[in-house]
Amino acid sequence: MDLGEADPKGLIRESYRIEGITASECRSILVDWALSLPTGSGFVDHARILLAVYGKDAPDHPMTVVLTDALSAPEAPRRRGGRAARVPGG
């Protein structure tokens, strides 16, 4: 896979060029980027390529942080509710 496949519209590339971009703006761009990927393509593989190309030279850039966070495994869901939540004293 090449960089053109990983970032077909150049959204991630351009985000690294925007001076003063915020993490919130980077998250929005990441969603747009993910939606532009072909169905069934590997989000993780694409994101790793982008980090290797763009993130290595900008480790503190908000997009590097957002991409890294997107690759992190989500926390295991915790059970909420049930009887203990409805009955006082457990």
MDAnalysis code that builds the backbone (N, CA, C; Angstrom):
import MDAnalysis as mda
import numpy as np

u = mda.Universe.empty(270, n_residues=90, atom_resindex=np.repeat(np.arange(90), 3), trajectory=True)
u.add_TopologyAttr("name", ["N", "CA", "C"] * 90)
u.add_TopologyAttr("resid", np.arange(1, 91))
u.add_TopologyAttr("resname", ["MET", "ASP", "LEU", "GLY", "GLU", "ALA", "ASP", "PRO", "LYS", "GLY", "LEU", "ILE", "ARG", "GLU", "SER", "TYR", "ARG", "ILE", "GLU", "GLY", "ILE", "THR", "ALA", "SER", "GLU", "CYS", "ARG", "SER", "ILE", "LEU", "VAL", "ASP", "TRP", "ALA", "LEU", "SER", "LEU", "PRO", "THR", "GLY", "SER", "GLY", "PHE", "VAL", "ASP", "HIS", "ALA", "ARG", "ILE", "LEU", "LEU", "ALA", "VAL", "TYR", "GLY", "LYS", "ASP", "ALA", "PRO", "ASP", "HIS", "PRO", "MET", "THR", "VAL", "VAL", "LEU", "THR", "ASP", "ALA", "LEU", "SER", "ALA", "PRO", "GLU", "ALA", "PRO", "ARG", "ARG", "ARG", "GLY", "GLY", "ARG", "ALA", "ALA", "ARG", "VAL", "PRO", "GLY", "GLY"])
u.atoms.positions = np.array([
    [0.853, -1.178, 0.000],
    [0.000, 0.000, 0.000],
    [0.898, 1.240, 0.000],
    [0.521, 2.226, -0.776],
    [1.321, 3.441, -0.824],
    [0.589, 4.596, -0.142],
    [1.264, 5.712, -0.065],
    [0.714, 6.882, 0.611],
    [-0.552, 7.390, -0.066],
    [-0.618, 7.297, -1.391],
    [-1.809, 7.729, -2.117],
    [-3.045, 6.931, -1.748],
    [-2.861, 5.661, -1.458],
    [-3.981, 4.826, -1.018],
    [-4.348, 5.119, 0.438],
    [-3.342, 5.422, 1.235],
    [-3.585, 5.674, 2.656],
    [-4.272, 7.015, 2.897],
    [-4.025, 7.979, 2.027],
    [-4.610, 9.313, 2.177],
    [-5.105, 9.790, 0.814],
    [-6.194, 9.170, 0.312],
    [-6.629, 9.413, -1.064],
    [-6.959, 10.868, -1.392],
    [-7.472, 11.622, -0.446],
    [-7.820, 13.019, -0.705],
    [-6.768, 13.986, -0.181],
    [-5.731, 13.466, 0.472],
    [-4.693, 14.324, 1.033],
    [-5.131, 15.077, 2.281],
    [-6.191, 14.610, 2.929],
    [-6.714, 15.309, 4.108],
    [-5.707, 15.336, 5.249],
    [-5.087, 14.201, 5.508],
    [-4.142, 14.126, 6.618],
    [-2.903, 14.963, 6.297],
    [-2.416, 14.853, 5.086],
    [-1.262, 15.656, 4.660],
    [-1.531, 17.141, 4.885],
    [-2.696, 17.604, 4.458],
    [-3.037, 19.016, 4.595],
    [-3.188, 19.423, 6.056],
    [-3.689, 18.523, 6.897],
    [-3.851, 18.869, 8.315],
    [-2.509, 19.177, 8.962],
    [-1.465, 18.478, 8.523],
    [-0.133, 18.743, 9.061],
    [0.412, 20.086, 8.584],
    [-0.141, 20.629, 7.543],
    [0.321, 21.916, 7.000],
    [-0.421, 23.115, 7.594],
    [-1.517, 22.872, 8.288],
    [-2.317, 23.964, 8.848],
    [-1.688, 24.421, 10.163],
    [-1.226, 25.643, 10.167],
    [-0.604, 26.191, 11.366],
    [-1.669, 26.478, 12.418],
    [-1.412, 26.065, 13.640],
    [-2.320, 26.337, 14.744],
    [-3.551, 25.444, 14.797],
    [-3.550, 24.343, 14.060],
    [-4.695, 23.436, 14.071],
    [-4.864, 22.829, 15.464],
    [-6.104, 22.614, 15.859],
    [-6.383, 22.074, 17.190],
    [-6.683, 20.572, 17.111],
    [-6.638, 19.923, 18.257],
    [-6.955, 18.492, 18.320],
    [-8.397, 18.243, 17.886],
    [-9.288, 19.135, 18.242],
    [-10.692, 18.996, 17.849],
    [-10.836, 19.038, 16.330],
    [-10.148, 19.953, 15.700],
    [-10.186, 20.038, 14.239],
    [-9.568, 18.789, 13.609],
    [-8.509, 18.283, 14.229],
    [-7.871, 17.059, 13.721],
    [-8.807, 15.863, 13.824],
    [-9.584, 15.791, 14.899],
    [-10.551, 14.688, 15.026],
    [-11.601, 14.759, 13.922],
    [-12.062, 15.958, 13.608],
    [-13.036, 16.122, 12.517],
    [-12.435, 15.696, 11.185],
    [-11.199, 16.092, 10.946],
    [-10.518, 15.713, 9.710],
    [-10.337, 14.199, 9.659],
    [-10.001, 13.598, 10.793],
    [-9.818, 12.145, 10.838],
    [-11.112, 11.412, 10.472],
    [-12.227, 11.900, 10.952],
    [-13.515, 11.280, 10.608],
    [-13.765, 11.408, 9.104],
    [-13.543, 12.597, 8.549],
    [-13.705, 12.786, 7.095],
    [-12.783, 11.846, 6.325],
    [-11.544, 11.748, 6.795],
    [-10.571, 10.860, 6.144],
    [-11.047, 9.407, 6.193],
    [-11.472, 8.966, 7.364],
    [-11.916, 7.569, 7.520],
    [-13.115, 7.276, 6.624],
    [-14.018, 8.236, 6.487],
    [-15.192, 8.036, 5.638],
    [-14.832, 8.015, 4.154],
    [-13.678, 8.590, 3.814],
    [-13.275, 8.610, 2.407],
    [-12.532, 7.339, 1.987],
    [-12.195, 6.490, 2.953],
    [-11.500, 5.243, 2.626],
    [-12.471, 4.265, 1.959],
    [-11.979, 3.475, 1.033],
    [-12.851, 2.473, 0.406],
    [-13.365, 1.472, 1.445],
    [-14.578, 1.009, 1.240],
    [-15.177, 0.040, 2.142],
    [-14.289, -1.193, 2.233],
    [-14.060, -1.634, 3.458],
    [-13.271, -2.837, 3.675],
    [-11.773, -2.603, 3.717],
    [-11.341, -1.370, 3.476],
    [-9.899, -1.118, 3.562],
    [-9.507, -1.038, 5.032],
    [-8.279, -1.345, 5.323],
    [-7.822, -1.414, 6.703],
    [-7.489, -0.052, 7.292],
    [-8.376, 0.454, 8.128],
    [-8.165, 1.734, 8.803],
    [-6.832, 1.735, 9.533],
    [-6.572, 0.682, 10.289],
    [-5.360, 0.610, 11.102],
    [-4.102, 0.654, 10.229],
    [-4.092, -0.122, 9.161],
    [-2.935, -0.134, 8.265],
    [-2.698, 1.238, 7.645],
    [-3.767, 1.878, 7.217],
    [-3.655, 3.210, 6.614],
    [-3.126, 4.211, 7.640],
    [-3.694, 4.177, 8.843],
    [-3.280, 5.116, 9.887],
    [-1.812, 4.919, 10.256],
    [-1.364, 3.689, 10.294],
    [0.051, 3.427, 10.607],
    [0.978, 3.999, 9.531],
    [0.577, 3.892, 8.289],
    [1.380, 4.469, 7.200],
    [1.457, 5.991, 7.361],
    [0.321, 6.595, 7.651],
    [0.298, 8.050, 7.805],
    [1.157, 8.507, 8.978],
    [1.104, 7.764, 10.072],
    [1.951, 8.104, 11.214],
    [3.430, 7.957, 10.864],
    [3.753, 6.906, 10.131],
    [5.152, 6.686, 9.750],
    [5.661, 7.791, 8.835],
    [4.808, 8.282, 7.959],
    [5.234, 9.305, 6.999],
    [5.193, 10.704, 7.611],
    [4.065, 11.069, 8.194],
    [3.890, 12.434, 8.680],
    [4.238, 12.602, 10.157],
    [3.911, 11.619, 10.955],
    [4.090, 11.734, 12.395],
    [5.526, 11.698, 12.868],
    [6.392, 11.044, 12.110],
    [7.794, 10.927, 12.551],
    [8.479, 12.281, 12.653],
    [8.103, 13.215, 11.786],
    [8.709, 14.544, 11.805],
    [7.930, 15.545, 12.660],
    [6.778, 15.142, 13.146],
    [5.945, 16.050, 13.940],
    [5.298, 15.292, 15.104],
    [6.117, 14.800, 16.036],
    [5.566, 13.975, 17.120],
    [4.605, 14.712, 18.048],
    [4.711, 16.032, 18.126],
    [3.833, 16.803, 19.012],
    [2.642, 17.435, 18.291],
    [2.521, 17.175, 17.005],
    [1.411, 17.750, 16.227],
    [0.098, 17.120, 16.696],
    [-0.970, 17.910, 16.769],
    [-2.261, 17.357, 17.204],
    [-2.742, 16.175, 16.358],
    [-2.450, 16.170, 15.058],
    [-2.890, 15.048, 14.228],
    [-2.125, 13.776, 14.580],
    [-0.867, 13.904, 14.942],
    [-0.102, 12.735, 15.370],
    [-0.727, 12.146, 16.629],
    [-1.108, 13.011, 17.545],
    [-1.742, 12.567, 18.786],
    [-3.078, 11.888, 18.486],
    [-3.881, 12.494, 17.615],
    [-5.200, 11.944, 17.271],
    [-5.056, 10.588, 16.572],
    [-4.138, 10.491, 15.629],
    [-3.914, 9.214, 14.939],
    [-3.433, 8.137, 15.916],
    [-2.533, 8.509, 16.802],
    [-2.029, 7.558, 17.794],
    [-3.156, 7.096, 18.709],
    [-3.985, 8.026, 19.147],
    [-5.133, 7.670, 19.991],
    [-6.101, 6.758, 19.250],
    [-6.283, 6.997, 17.967],
    [-7.211, 6.177, 17.172],
    [-6.712, 4.743, 17.051],
    [-5.415, 4.547, 17.141],
    [-4.850, 3.197, 17.044],
    [-4.842, 2.464, 18.381],
    [-5.044, 3.192, 19.459],
    [-5.056, 2.570, 20.786],
    [-6.311, 1.740, 20.962],
    [-6.148, 0.633, 21.658],
    [-7.303, -0.232, 21.938],
    [-8.242, 0.496, 22.899],
    [-9.532, 0.454, 22.636],
    [-10.483, 1.108, 23.548],
    [-10.532, 0.354, 24.881],
    [-10.931, 1.080, 25.912],
    [-11.082, 0.445, 27.211],
    [-12.178, -0.613, 27.142],
    [-12.006, -1.656, 27.942],
    [-13.041, -2.686, 28.012],
    [-14.301, -2.062, 28.607],
    [-15.453, -2.339, 28.008],
    [-16.683, -1.755, 28.542],
    [-16.956, -2.276, 29.953],
    [-17.449, -1.369, 30.778],
    [-17.803, -1.753, 32.140],
    [-19.310, -1.835, 32.244],
    [-19.753, -2.775, 33.004],
    [-21.178, -2.939, 33.174],
    [-21.732, -1.795, 34.002],
    [-22.845, -1.270, 33.531],
    [-23.536, -0.220, 34.263],
    [-24.982, -0.645, 34.398],
    [-25.542, -0.258, 35.484],
    [-26.960, -0.561, 35.668],
    [-27.162, -1.906, 36.341],
    [-28.246, -2.558, 36.002],
    [-28.572, -3.819, 36.646],
    [-29.230, -3.599, 38.001],
    [-29.378, -4.652, 38.739],
    [-30.044, -4.609, 40.030],
    [-29.353, -3.675, 41.006],
    [-28.037, -3.716, 41.051],
    [-27.301, -2.880, 42.002],
    [-27.568, -1.384, 41.785],
    [-27.840, -1.001, 40.582],
    [-28.124, 0.398, 40.303],
    [-29.554, 0.775, 40.659],
    [-30.431, -0.205, 40.678],
    [-31.851, 0.081, 40.957],
    [-32.224, -0.060, 42.413],
    [-31.556, -0.927, 43.151],
    [-31.939, -1.220, 44.534],
    [-30.937, -0.562, 45.478],
    [-31.440, 0.297, 46.363],
    [-30.515, 0.930, 47.325],
    [-29.818, -0.120, 48.194],
    [-28.558, 0.070, 48.418],
    [-27.805, -0.842, 49.273],
    [-27.372, -2.114, 48.576],
    [-27.565, -2.195, 47.255],
    [-26.973, -3.215, 46.472],
    [-27.598, -4.452, 46.182],
])
